[in-house]
């Protein structure tokens, strides 16, 4: 919702009414699936809003950055410098590179490649569609997490979560038809 609001108001993004409706429906479904009981503290709500603002900020930044580079080179330009700084800081905090080498393994490398690939796909979507619908579709991971928790971990899904999943699917349908 923040990407939609900032994109339309401040950045003059071209979002149709149907796309805006789809984003709103997905946001509603995520709230249903995730739960919102109104008992969150002011501090927790501030953290959630700050997190959402960060996600909105980098999503909008990425959508405009893609005007200057294709998704994979753009992602490399964003990730390589930050990775180098992260590893240098981590090595400093851990007393050298040996702890990092010991932690590195094939599973970690595969996870990194999967994350890189997933983000490249998001960037490819941002290259082809307005940022707000892409951002909304990214948040549908809540539905997948709910399904995984119910089907694999045996957690109760509950009517509210199932209703949220259906509402998210409706929002996705609206976006697909927009």
Order of alpha helices (4+ residues) and beta strands (2+ residues): alpha-alpha-alpha-alpha-alpha-alpha-alpha-alpha-alpha
